[in-house]
């Protein structure tokens, strides 16, 4: 299977409502032998509940605990974000 990653970065085309439109458009071109993965910024991680193939641009190397603002794998898994591909 062929895989591609589209990194939304924080360009205007990939944030706010534009991020959801881009994810919807990209999801429509996924095919059986072609897997499209979308790397989104933290505020866009909610897209994982709506679209397949969402990964986080950033993850912190911590377990749960006193790490204010950390983005931990446990939370990403609970949100449905891909943590490997």
VOVEX-691277 format. One record per residue: residue number from 1; chain; x, y, z of N, C-alpha, C, O in turn. Coordinates in steps of 0.05 Angstrom, whole numbers. Example, Ala and Ser with C-alpha at 12.3 -4.5 7.8 and 13.67 -1.06 7.14 Angstrom:
// VOVEX-691277
atom i:1	ch:A	n_c1:264	n_c2:-114	n_c3:156	ca_c1:246	ca_c2:-90	ca_c3:156	c_c1:264	c_c2:-66	c_c3:156	o_c1:285	o_c2:-66	o_c3:169
atom i:2	ch:A	n_c1:257	n_c2:-45	n_c3:142	ca_c1:273	ca_c2:-21	ca_c3:143	c_c1:258	c_c2:1	c_c3:157	o_c1:268	o_c2:23	o_c3:161
***
This chain:
// VOVEX-691277
atom i:1	ch:A	n_c1:17	n_c2:-24	n_c3:0	ca_c1:0	ca_c2:0	ca_c3:0	c_c1:18	c_c2:25	c_c3:0	o_c1:38	o_c2:26	o_c3:15
atom i:2	ch:A	n_c1:11	n_c2:44	n_c3:-16	ca_c1:25	ca_c2:69	ca_c3:-18	c_c1:13	c_c2:88	c_c3:3	o_c1:-11	o_c2:91	o_c3:6
atom i:3	ch:A	n_c1:31	n_c2:102	n_c3:18	ca_c1:22	ca_c2:121	ca_c3:38	c_c1:35	c_c2:148	c_c3:33	o_c1:58	o_c2:151	o_c3:24
atom i:4	ch:A	n_c1:19	n_c2:169	n_c3:38	ca_c1:28	ca_c2:197	ca_c3:36	c_c1:20	c_c2:211	c_c3:62	o_c1:-1	o_c2:205	o_c3:73
atom i:5	ch:A	n_c1:36	n_c2:230	n_c3:70	ca_c1:30	ca_c2:247	ca_c3:93	c_c1:27	c_c2:275	c_c3:83	o_c1:44	o_c2:286	o_c3:69
atom i:6	ch:A	n_c1:4	n_c2:287	n_c3:90	ca_c1:0	ca_c2:316	ca_c3:85	c_c1:2	c_c2:330	c_c3:111	o_c1:-15	o_c2:326	o_c3:129
atom i:7	ch:A	n_c1:22	n_c2:348	n_c3:114	ca_c1:25	ca_c2:363	ca_c3:139	c_c1:11	c_c2:390	c_c3:136	o_c1:18	o_c2:406	o_c3:119
atom i:8	ch:A	n_c1:-10	n_c2:394	n_c3:152	ca_c1:-25	ca_c2:418	ca_c3:151	c_c1:-9	c_c2:442	c_c3:161	o_c1:-16	o_c2:465	o_c3:155
atom i:9	ch:A	n_c1:13	n_c2:437	n_c3:176	ca_c1:28	ca_c2:459	ca_c3:188	c_c1:9	c_c2:478	c_c3:202	o_c1:-10	o_c2:469	o_c3:215
atom i:10	ch:A	n_c1:13	n_c2:504	n_c3:200	ca_c1:-7	ca_c2:523	ca_c3:211	c_c1:-12	c_c2:545	c_c3:190	o_c1:-17	o_c2:568	o_c3:196
atom i:11	ch:A	n_c1:-12	n_c2:536	n_c3:164	ca_c1:-20	ca_c2:554	ca_c3:143	c_c1:-50	c_c2:560	c_c3:145	o_c1:-65	o_c2:543	o_c3:155
atom i:12	ch:A	n_c1:-59	n_c2:582	n_c3:135	ca_c1:-87	ca_c2:589	ca_c3:136	c_c1:-105	c_c2:568	c_c3:123	o_c1:-128	o_c2:564	o_c3:131
atom i:13	ch:A	n_c1:-94	n_c2:554	n_c3:103	ca_c1:-109	ca_c2:534	ca_c3:89	c_c1:-114	c_c2:509	c_c3:107	o_c1:-131	o_c2:493	o_c3:100
atom i:14	ch:A	n_c1:-99	n_c2:507	n_c3:129	ca_c1:-102	ca_c2:483	ca_c3:146	c_c1:-111	c_c2:489	c_c3:174	o_c1:-110	o_c2:471	o_c3:191
atom i:15	ch:A	n_c1:-120	n_c2:513	n_c3:180	ca_c1:-129	ca_c2:519	ca_c3:207	c_c1:-157	c_c2:530	c_c3:206	o_c1:-168	o_c2:536	o_c3:185
atom i:16	ch:A	n_c1:-169	n_c2:533	n_c3:230	ca_c1:-197	ca_c2:542	ca_c3:233	c_c1:-215	c_c2:524	c_c3:216	o_c1:-210	o_c2:500	o_c3:215
atom i:17	ch:A	n_c1:-235	n_c2:534	n_c3:205	ca_c1:-254	ca_c2:518	ca_c3:188	c_c1:-241	c_c2:507	c_c3:163	o_c1:-250	o_c2:488	o_c3:152
atom i:18	ch:A	n_c1:-219	n_c2:520	n_c3:155	ca_c1:-205	ca_c2:511	ca_c3:131	c_c1:-193	c_c2:483	c_c3:135	o_c1:-192	o_c2:467	o_c3:117
atom i:19	ch:A	n_c1:-184	n_c2:478	n_c3:160	ca_c1:-172	ca_c2:452	ca_c3:166	c_c1:-192	c_c2:429	c_c3:163	o_c1:-186	o_c2:408	o_c3:152
atom i:20	ch:A	n_c1:-217	n_c2:434	n_c3:171	ca_c1:-238	ca_c2:414	ca_c3:168	c_c1:-245	c_c2:410	c_c3:139	o_c1:-249	o_c2:387	o_c3:130
atom i:21	ch:A	n_c1:-246	n_c2:432	n_c3:124	ca_c1:-252	ca_c2:429	ca_c3:95	c_c1:-230	c_c2:414	c_c3:81	o_c1:-235	o_c2:397	o_c3:64
atom i:22	ch:A	n_c1:-205	n_c2:420	n_c3:88	ca_c1:-182	ca_c2:406	ca_c3:76	c_c1:-183	c_c2:376	c_c3:83	o_c1:-179	o_c2:359	o_c3:66
atom i:23	ch:A	n_c1:-188	n_c2:369	n_c3:108	ca_c1:-190	ca_c2:341	ca_c3:117	c_c1:-213	c_c2:327	c_c3:102	o_c1:-209	o_c2:304	o_c3:94
atom i:24	ch:A	n_c1:-235	n_c2:340	n_c3:99	ca_c1:-258	ca_c2:328	ca_c3:84	c_c1:-250	c_c2:323	c_c3:55	o_c1:-256	o_c2:301	o_c3:45
atom i:25	ch:A	n_c1:-238	n_c2:342	n_c3:43	ca_c1:-230	ca_c2:340	ca_c3:15	c_c1:-210	c_c2:317	c_c3:11	o_c1:-212	o_c2:301	o_c3:-7
atom i:26	ch:A	n_c1:-190	n_c2:317	n_c3:29	ca_c1:-169	ca_c2:296	ca_c3:27	c_c1:-180	c_c2:268	c_c3:33	o_c1:-172	o_c2:249	o_c3:20
atom i:27	ch:A	n_c1:-199	n_c2:267	n_c3:51	ca_c1:-211	ca_c2:241	ca_c3:58	c_c1:-226	c_c2:229	c_c3:34	o_c1:-228	o_c2:205	o_c3:31
atom i:28	ch:A	n_c1:-237	n_c2:247	n_c3:17	ca_c1:-252	ca_c2:237	ca_c3:-6	c_c1:-235	c_c2:224	c_c3:-27	o_c1:-245	o_c2:210	o_c3:-44
atom i:29	ch:A	n_c1:-208	n_c2:228	n_c3:-26	ca_c1:-191	ca_c2:216	ca_c3:-46	c_c1:-177	c_c2:191	c_c3:-36	o_c1:-161	o_c2:180	o_c3:-51
atom i:30	ch:A	n_c1:-182	n_c2:183	n_c3:-11	ca_c1:-170	ca_c2:158	ca_c3:-1	c_c1:-180	c_c2:135	c_c3:-18	o_c1:-204	o_c2:134	o_c3:-25
atom i:31	ch:A	n_c1:-163	n_c2:117	n_c3:-24	ca_c1:-170	ca_c2:93	ca_c3:-39	c_c1:-160	c_c2:68	c_c3:-26	o_c1:-145	o_c2:69	o_c3:-7
atom i:32	ch:A	n_c1:-169	n_c2:46	n_c3:-36	ca_c1:-162	ca_c2:20	ca_c3:-24	c_c1:-132	c_c2:15	c_c3:-23	o_c1:-122	o_c2:4	o_c3:-4
atom i:33	ch:A	n_c1:-118	n_c2:23	n_c3:-44	ca_c1:-89	ca_c2:18	ca_c3:-45	c_c1:-73	c_c2:43	c_c3:-40	o_c1:-48	o_c2:43	o_c3:-45
atom i:34	ch:A	n_c1:-85	n_c2:64	n_c3:-31	ca_c1:-72	ca_c2:89	ca_c3:-26	c_c1:-81	c_c2:100	c_c3:1	o_c1:-105	o_c2:106	o_c3:5
atom i:35	ch:A	n_c1:-63	n_c2:103	n_c3:20	ca_c1:-70	ca_c2:113	ca_c3:46	c_c1:-60	c_c2:141	c_c3:50	o_c1:-36	o_c2:146	o_c3:47
atom i:36	ch:A	n_c1:-77	n_c2:160	n_c3:56	ca_c1:-70	ca_c2:187	ca_c3:60	c_c1:-71	c_c2:194	c_c3:89	o_c1:-92	o_c2:191	o_c3:102
atom i:37	ch:A	n_c1:-49	n_c2:203	n_c3:101	ca_c1:-47	ca_c2:210	ca_c3:129	c_c1:-45	c_c2:240	c_c3:131	o_c1:-30	o_c2:253	o_c3:117
atom i:38	ch:A	n_c1:-60	n_c2:251	n_c3:150	ca_c1:-60	ca_c2:280	ca_c3:154	c_c1:-48	c_c2:287	c_c3:181	o_c1:-58	o_c2:279	o_c3:202
atom i:39	ch:A	n_c1:-26	n_c2:303	n_c3:181	ca_c1:-13	ca_c2:312	ca_c3:206	c_c1:-24	c_c2:340	c_c3:212	o_c1:-20	o_c2:359	o_c3:197
atom i:40	ch:A	n_c1:-37	n_c2:342	n_c3:235	ca_c1:-50	ca_c2:367	ca_c3:243	c_c1:-39	c_c2:378	c_c3:269	o_c1:-27	o_c2:363	o_c3:285
atom i:41	ch:A	n_c1:-42	n_c2:404	n_c3:273	ca_c1:-33	ca_c2:417	ca_c3:298	c_c1:-52	c_c2:409	c_c3:320	o_c1:-74	o_c2:399	o_c3:316
atom i:42	ch:A	n_c1:-44	n_c2:415	n_c3:344	ca_c1:-60	ca_c2:407	ca_c3:368	c_c1:-89	c_c2:416	c_c3:368	o_c1:-107	o_c2:401	o_c3:374
atom i:43	ch:A	n_c1:-94	n_c2:442	n_c3:361	ca_c1:-122	ca_c2:450	ca_c3:361	c_c1:-140	c_c2:436	c_c3:340	o_c1:-164	o_c2:436	o_c3:342
atom i:44	ch:A	n_c1:-127	n_c2:424	n_c3:320	ca_c1:-142	ca_c2:410	ca_c3:299	c_c1:-146	c_c2:380	c_c3:305	o_c1:-157	o_c2:366	o_c3:288
atom i:45	ch:A	n_c1:-136	n_c2:370	n_c3:327	ca_c1:-137	ca_c2:341	ca_c3:333	c_c1:-166	c_c2:331	c_c3:336	o_c1:-170	o_c2:307	o_c3:334
atom i:46	ch:A	n_c1:-185	n_c2:349	n_c3:340	ca_c1:-213	ca_c2:340	ca_c3:342	c_c1:-222	c_c2:327	c_c3:315	o_c1:-241	o_c2:312	o_c3:315
atom i:47	ch:A	n_c1:-207	n_c2:333	n_c3:294	ca_c1:-214	ca_c2:321	ca_c3:268	c_c1:-212	c_c2:291	c_c3:268	o_c1:-224	o_c2:277	o_c3:251
atom i:48	ch:A	n_c1:-197	n_c2:279	n_c3:287	ca_c1:-194	ca_c2:250	ca_c3:289	c_c1:-221	c_c2:237	c_c3:295	o_c1:-224	o_c2:213	o_c3:289
atom i:49	ch:A	n_c1:-239	n_c2:252	n_c3:307	ca_c1:-265	ca_c2:240	ca_c3:313	c_c1:-283	c_c2:239	c_c3:288	o_c1:-304	o_c2:226	o_c3:288
atom i:50	ch:A	n_c1:-275	n_c2:253	n_c3:267	ca_c1:-291	ca_c2:255	ca_c3:242	c_c1:-278	c_c2:241	c_c3:218	o_c1:-292	o_c2:232	o_c3:200
atom i:51	ch:A	n_c1:-252	n_c2:240	n_c3:217	ca_c1:-238	ca_c2:230	ca_c3:193	c_c1:-216	c_c2:210	c_c3:201	o_c1:-204	o_c2:213	o_c3:222
atom i:52	ch:A	n_c1:-212	n_c2:190	n_c3:184	ca_c1:-191	ca_c2:171	ca_c3:189	c_c1:-164	c_c2:182	c_c3:180	o_c1:-163	o_c2:200	o_c3:163
atom i:53	ch:A	n_c1:-143	n_c2:172	n_c3:192	ca_c1:-116	ca_c2:180	ca_c3:183	c_c1:-105	c_c2:205	c_c3:195	o_c1:-87	o_c2:217	o_c3:183
atom i:54	ch:A	n_c1:-115	n_c2:214	n_c3:218	ca_c1:-105	ca_c2:238	ca_c3:231	c_c1:-82	c_c2:230	c_c3:250	o_c1:-85	o_c2:213	o_c3:266
atom i:55	ch:A	n_c1:-59	n_c2:244	n_c3:247	ca_c1:-37	ca_c2:241	ca_c3:266	c_c1:-30	c_c2:269	c_c3:278	o_c1:-36	o_c2:290	o_c3:265
atom i:56	ch:A	n_c1:-18	n_c2:269	n_c3:301	ca_c1:-10	ca_c2:294	ca_c3:314	c_c1:17	c_c2:303	c_c3:303	o_c1:35	o_c2:286	o_c3:299
atom i:57	ch:A	n_c1:20	n_c2:329	n_c3:299	ca_c1:46	ca_c2:340	ca_c3:291	c_c1:66	c_c2:339	c_c3:314	o_c1:90	o_c2:339	o_c3:310
atom i:58	ch:A	n_c1:56	n_c2:338	n_c3:339	ca_c1:73	ca_c2:340	ca_c3:362	c_c1:62	c_c2:322	c_c3:384	o_c1:38	o_c2:322	o_c3:390
atom i:59	ch:A	n_c1:80	n_c2:308	n_c3:398	ca_c1:73	ca_c2:292	ca_c3:421	c_c1:96	c_c2:296	c_c3:442	o_c1:119	o_c2:296	o_c3:434
atom i:60	ch:A	n_c1:89	n_c2:299	n_c3:467	ca_c1:109	ca_c2:302	ca_c3:488	c_c1:115	c_c2:274	c_c3:500	o_c1:98	o_c2:257	o_c3:500
atom i:61	ch:A	n_c1:140	n_c2:270	n_c3:509	ca_c1:149	ca_c2:244	ca_c3:519	c_c1:142	c_c2:240	c_c3:548	o_c1:159	o_c2:230	o_c3:563
atom i:62	ch:A	n_c1:119	n_c2:247	n_c3:557	ca_c1:111	ca_c2:244	ca_c3:585	c_c1:88	c_c2:225	c_c3:588	o_c1:73	o_c2:220	o_c3:570
atom i:63	ch:A	n_c1:86	n_c2:214	n_c3:613	ca_c1:62	ca_c2:200	ca_c3:621	c_c1:44	c_c2:220	c_c3:635	o_c1:52	o_c2:243	o_c3:639
atom i:64	ch:A	n_c1:20	n_c2:212	n_c3:642	ca_c1:3	ca_c2:231	ca_c3:656	c_c1:16	c_c2:240	c_c3:682	o_c1:31	o_c2:224	o_c3:695
atom i:65	ch:A	n_c1:10	n_c2:264	n_c3:690	ca_c1:22	ca_c2:275	ca_c3:715	c_c1:24	c_c2:305	c_c3:712	o_c1:10	o_c2:318	o_c3:697
atom i:66	ch:A	n_c1:43	n_c2:316	n_c3:727	ca_c1:46	ca_c2:345	ca_c3:730	c_c1:62	c_c2:357	c_c3:706	o_c1:84	o_c2:366	o_c3:710
atom i:67	ch:A	n_c1:50	n_c2:357	n_c3:683	ca_c1:63	ca_c2:367	ca_c3:658	c_c1:43	c_c2:386	c_c3:644	o_c1:32	o_c2:379	o_c3:624
atom i:68	ch:A	n_c1:40	n_c2:409	n_c3:655	ca_c1:21	ca_c2:429	ca_c3:645	c_c1:25	c_c2:433	c_c3:615	o_c1:47	o_c2:439	o_c3:605
atom i:69	ch:A	n_c1:3	n_c2:430	n_c3:600	ca_c1:4	ca_c2:435	ca_c3:571	c_c1:15	c_c2:413	c_c3:554	o_c1:16	o_c2:415	o_c3:530
atom i:70	ch:A	n_c1:24	n_c2:391	n_c3:567	ca_c1:36	ca_c2:369	ca_c3:551	c_c1:14	c_c2:355	c_c3:535	o_c1:-9	o_c2:353	o_c3:543
atom i:71	ch:A	n_c1:23	n_c2:345	n_c3:512	ca_c1:6	ca_c2:329	ca_c3:494	c_c1:17	c_c2:301	c_c3:497	o_c1:39	o_c2:295	o_c3:487
atom i:72	ch:A	n_c1:2	n_c2:283	n_c3:510	ca_c1:12	ca_c2:256	ca_c3:516	c_c1:-2	c_c2:235	c_c3:499	o_c1:-25	o_c2:239	o_c3:491
atom i:73	ch:A	n_c1:12	n_c2:214	n_c3:494	ca_c1:2	ca_c2:192	ca_c3:477	c_c1:-25	c_c2:181	c_c3:488	o_c1:-43	o_c2:176	o_c3:472
atom i:74	ch:A	n_c1:-27	n_c2:178	n_c3:513	ca_c1:-52	ca_c2:168	ca_c3:525	c_c1:-77	c_c2:184	c_c3:517	o_c1:-97	o_c2:172	o_c3:510
atom i:75	ch:A	n_c1:-74	n_c2:210	n_c3:517	ca_c1:-97	ca_c2:227	ca_c3:509	c_c1:-102	c_c2:225	c_c3:479	o_c1:-125	o_c2:225	o_c3:470
atom i:76	ch:A	n_c1:-81	n_c2:223	n_c3:463	ca_c1:-84	ca_c2:221	ca_c3:434	c_c1:-99	c_c2:195	c_c3:428	o_c1:-116	o_c2:195	o_c3:410
atom i:77	ch:A	n_c1:-91	n_c2:173	n_c3:441	ca_c1:-105	ca_c2:148	ca_c3:437	c_c1:-134	c_c2:150	c_c3:444	o_c1:-151	o_c2:139	o_c3:429
atom i:78	ch:A	n_c1:-141	n_c2:163	n_c3:466	ca_c1:-169	ca_c2:167	ca_c3:474	c_c1:-185	c_c2:183	c_c3:454	o_c1:-209	o_c2:180	o_c3:451
atom i:79	ch:A	n_c1:-171	n_c2:201	n_c3:439	ca_c1:-184	ca_c2:217	ca_c3:419	c_c1:-187	c_c2:203	c_c3:392	o_c1:-202	o_c2:213	o_c3:375
atom i:80	ch:A	n_c1:-174	n_c2:181	n_c3:389	ca_c1:-176	ca_c2:167	ca_c3:363	c_c1:-154	c_c2:175	c_c3:344	o_c1:-155	o_c2:168	o_c3:320
atom i:81	ch:A	n_c1:-134	n_c2:190	n_c3:353	ca_c1:-112	ca_c2:199	ca_c3:336	c_c1:-93	c_c2:175	c_c3:332	o_c1:-87	o_c2:160	o_c3:350
atom i:82	ch:A	n_c1:-84	n_c2:172	n_c3:307	ca_c1:-65	ca_c2:151	ca_c3:301	c_c1:-38	c_c2:157	c_c3:315	o_c1:-29	o_c2:180	o_c3:316
atom i:83	ch:A	n_c1:-26	n_c2:137	n_c3:326	ca_c1:0	ca_c2:141	ca_c3:339	c_c1:22	c_c2:125	c_c3:325	o_c1:45	o_c2:127	o_c3:333
atom i:84	ch:A	n_c1:15	n_c2:110	n_c3:305	ca_c1:34	ca_c2:96	ca_c3:288	c_c1:21	c_c2:92	c_c3:261	o_c1:-3	o_c2:92	o_c3:258
atom i:85	ch:A	n_c1:38	n_c2:88	n_c3:241	ca_c1:27	ca_c2:83	ca_c3:214	c_c1:46	c_c2:66	c_c3:198	o_c1:41	o_c2:59	o_c3:175
***
